[in-house]
Amino acid sequence: MRGVFHPGFIFHHRNTVNGTHLGRVLIEHITERGDYNFETGEVDGGGYEPIYRGAARIQKVAFPTNRDIPEDAAKLQRMRICIGFDENELIPGSFNVSVNDRITVLANESDPEKVGDTYYVHGDESSSNAWERVLTAQNNMKQA
């Protein structure tokens, strides 16, 4: 099957797509699970190893959703985080992102109030581009 675009189109315009990555994030791979402390609302323990630091596109996916189970109520905000392999300041080339890896917003000029926000990878990484990953994440701290 032949499309309307030249086979090299996606690589030629890779820099254009990367140019939409106006935020900066740090992604850390979970190495040891922590325990959620219901009294403090924080995660005790746990360990992480940095695997990505660099440019990203950060977008809300939908309105926040509530999980209204009385013993474990939570408000979840799904996010889409797009990253490019060429923009990783820590590891050159391809790398794996896994469910529960932590994403921290380092910079976001268009929404500075989001700097410092933390999200956790919720689903499998995906993309039809071999040089970019699209991550689905959420900000439920109980996931750590």
C-alpha positions, 0 to 999 in steps of 0.5 A: 500500500502506498500513501500520499506522503513520502516514506521519509516524511516522518523523519524529515519533520521530526524536528517540527514535532520535537519543536512542540515539546515546550515543557521539561520533565524528569522520568524516573524508573521505579526500582523499589516500591514504597508504601502509601502513608494514609496519615501523611498522604505521602509515599514512604520508602521506594526508590527511583532511577532517572531514565529521561530528562529533557523536553516534553509535551504535557497535555491533559487528556480529560477532566479529572475523574473521581474514584468514590470508594469510601475506604480509598477515595481518589481524584485522578487526572490523566495526562499525555506526556510526549517525549523524543529519544533525541531529547534525552539528556541522560541516556542516548537512544531508545530506552524503556518506560514502564507502568508506575514510572514517575514523571516530574514536571521541571519546566512549563512556560505556558503553565508555570503552576504545573512545575513540580507536579508529579504523575505516574505512567498509567499505561503502555508507552506507544507511538507510531514514530520510532523516535518518540513515545507517547505516555499516558500518566495520572497524578494519583499518588497512591500509585507510587 
